[in-house]
Amino acid sequence: MLHGTSRTAKIAGVAALAGLMMTVAIVAAVQPDEPAPAPAPPLVLPADEGEARLARELNRCASLTMPDSGCEAAWATNRRRFFRQDEPAPATERGGDMAPDEGVRP
């Protein structure tokens, strides 16, 4: 009738599997939940007062939905600082043989 495995062995296998699943469920329910690790504090580099003031202004502007001239100025300052446009370019980057007023015109 049955090929190779008796009905009793199949029932025992299913019971063992159900018991294993029940054990895993009980252990998971009884085990105390560990709190998630605290997120690392943001990296704060030493900055002068101007950069700290700019950072505070940018944080304020991030939550605004209406145009604000102070925010536009802060974003422009941040772009210049990011692209280092407020620092003079070295002579090698400008093309050492060119006069200072020669260059790419916008």
C-alpha positions as CSV (number, residue, x, y, z in Angstrom):
1,M,0.0,0.0,0.0
2,L,2.5,2.7,1.1
3,H,5.9,2.7,-0.6
4,G,8.7,2.5,1.8
5,T,7.4,4.7,4.7
6,S,4.8,3.6,7.1
7,R,2.0,5.8,8.2
8,T,3.2,5.9,11.8
9,A,6.6,7.2,10.7
10,K,5.0,10.0,8.7
11,I,2.9,11.0,11.7
12,A,6.0,11.0,13.9
13,G,7.9,13.2,11.5
14,V,5.1,15.7,11.3
15,A,4.8,15.7,15.1
16,A,8.5,16.3,15.5
17,L,8.5,19.2,12.9
18,A,5.5,20.7,14.7
19,G,7.2,20.4,18.1
20,L,10.4,22.0,16.7
21,M,8.3,24.9,15.3
22,M,6.5,25.3,18.6
23,T,9.8,25.4,20.5
24,V,11.2,28.1,18.3
25,A,8.1,30.2,18.7
26,I,8.2,29.9,22.5
27,V,11.9,30.8,22.7
28,A,11.3,33.8,20.5
29,A,8.4,35.0,22.6
30,V,10.1,34.5,26.0
31,Q,13.5,36.0,25.0
32,P,13.7,39.7,26.1
33,D,13.8,42.2,23.3
34,E,17.1,44.1,23.2
35,P,16.8,47.8,22.6
36,A,18.1,49.0,19.3
37,P,21.6,50.4,19.5
38,A,21.6,54.2,19.9
39,P,22.4,55.9,16.6
40,A,25.8,57.4,16.5
41,P,25.9,61.1,17.2
42,P,26.4,63.2,14.2
43,L,30.0,64.1,13.4
44,V,30.6,67.6,14.5
45,L,33.8,69.1,13.3
46,P,35.3,72.2,15.0
47,A,34.0,75.2,13.2
48,D,34.3,78.9,13.6
49,E,31.2,81.0,14.5
50,G,30.4,81.9,10.9
51,E,30.1,78.2,9.9
52,A,28.0,77.4,12.9
53,R,25.7,80.3,12.2
54,L,25.5,79.2,8.5
55,A,24.6,75.6,9.7
56,R,21.9,76.9,12.0
57,E,20.4,79.0,9.2
58,L,20.5,76.1,6.7
59,N,18.7,73.9,9.3
60,R,16.0,76.6,9.7
61,C,15.7,77.0,5.9
62,A,15.3,73.2,5.4
63,S,11.9,73.3,7.0
64,L,10.5,76.4,5.2
65,T,8.1,76.0,2.3
66,M,8.0,79.7,1.2
67,P,10.9,81.6,-0.5
68,D,13.1,83.5,1.9
69,S,15.8,85.9,0.9
70,G,17.9,85.0,4.0
71,C,17.7,81.3,3.0
72,E,18.7,82.1,-0.6
73,A,21.8,83.9,0.7
74,A,22.6,81.1,3.1
75,W,22.3,78.5,0.3
76,A,24.5,80.6,-2.0
77,T,27.1,80.9,0.7
78,N,27.0,77.2,1.3
79,R,27.4,76.5,-2.5
80,R,30.4,78.8,-2.7
81,R,32.0,77.2,0.4
82,F,31.3,73.7,-1.0
83,F,32.8,74.4,-4.3
84,R,35.5,76.5,-2.7
85,Q,34.8,79.4,-5.0
86,D,35.7,81.9,-2.3
87,E,39.3,80.8,-2.3
88,P,41.6,82.1,-5.1
89,A,42.6,79.4,-7.6
90,P,46.3,78.5,-7.7
91,A,48.2,79.7,-10.8
92,T,48.6,76.1,-12.1
93,E,44.8,75.7,-12.3
94,R,44.2,79.1,-14.0
95,G,46.9,78.3,-16.6
96,G,50.2,79.7,-15.4
97,D,51.0,81.5,-18.7
98,M,47.7,83.4,-18.8
99,A,47.3,86.9,-17.4
100,P,45.1,87.1,-14.2
101,D,42.2,88.8,-16.0
102,E,42.3,86.3,-18.9
103,G,40.2,83.2,-18.5
104,V,36.9,81.7,-19.1
105,R,34.1,84.3,-19.2
106,P,30.6,83.3,-18.1
